[in-house]
C-alpha cells in the first residue's frame, strides 16, 4: 500500500469516528415535550423520529390556542382524543398526557377514563402566565386538589407549565410542590429560569420531586445562544441535576405551519447537537415563521452516562415505565 493511499484511508477512518450517529440505539431517546394537532401529522413525525433516534414521544394535550394562537382555554378535549387515538394506533411510539380545564369538575372524571384507557400522565397549563393564567389560574386553586389527590394516590407524573418569575406564581407553585411531595412534576424550559439560574437551583434543591426539560419553545434561538455564551454554567447545572433533566423540543406540529419531517428532524438534532457536541451549527426553517440559522455554537459535549440519563433513563423514572 503506497503512502498516499494509506493517508487517505487514515483520513476516512478519522472522519468516520467524528461523525455523529443519529440513530444510536443505545440511547432509546424519549422526547417528553411535544404537541401534535391531529393524527394526520403522525407519519412525518415518525419519519423524523426514526432519523433522529427518538424511540418514543410524549404527546401533550393542548387547547385550541396552542395550535391557532387564539384567546382563551377551550377545545382541549378534542386534542386529548386525538392523542389517545395516536397512542393506540401507534403502540410503543407515543405516550399520551391529556390536559384538563381546572374550572370543570367533570374533566377529572374524563381524565380518570383516559388513564384507564392507557394515558400515562397529566399536562397542566394554569401556571402558563402569558396565555392561560388569567383564564385558569392560580396554580394552587382549590379545584385542583381532588386532581392532585388522585394523581398522588396513583403515582401519575405531571407536566406543569409554570413561569415562577412572575409574582405570585412561584409561591403558588411551591405550595403545590410542598403539599404533594410524592408527585413528580416537570416544570419545562428549565422552569423558565435559564437566565435566573439561581431560582432554578433553589427550586430543584428544595423540592426533590421537581424535574425539568431542555426545551426552549418559542425562545429556541435565544436559548441555544444563551447556552453557547456560557457553556460552563450550563455544564455545571446539567451535572448537578443530571438525574432530573429530560429531553424535549416543545414542537407544535400542525398541518398549517409547514413543519415537514425535515423541520422536525432538524429541530430535534439541534437540541441533540447542543448536548453532544463541543461545536455545532443549527439551521431550522419554516419560511418566515421559524427561520433559525446559527453557526459555530458552543455545545455541552456531555459524557455518555449523562446523555443516557437525559435521553432515556430520567424519562422512564418520571413516567414510571417498567
PyMOL commands that set and color helices and strands:
alter all, ss='L'
color gray80, all
select helices_A, chain A and resi 3-18+39-52+64-68+76-89+106-116+133-136+142-153+169-179+188-192+197-206+217-229+231-240+261-276+304-319
alter helices_A, ss='H'
color red, helices_A
select strands_A, chain A and resi 29-36+54-60+94-99+121-127+157-162+185-186+210-213+245-246+251-253+279-286+290-298
alter strands_A, ss='S'
color yellow, strands_A
deselect
rebuild
show_as cartoon
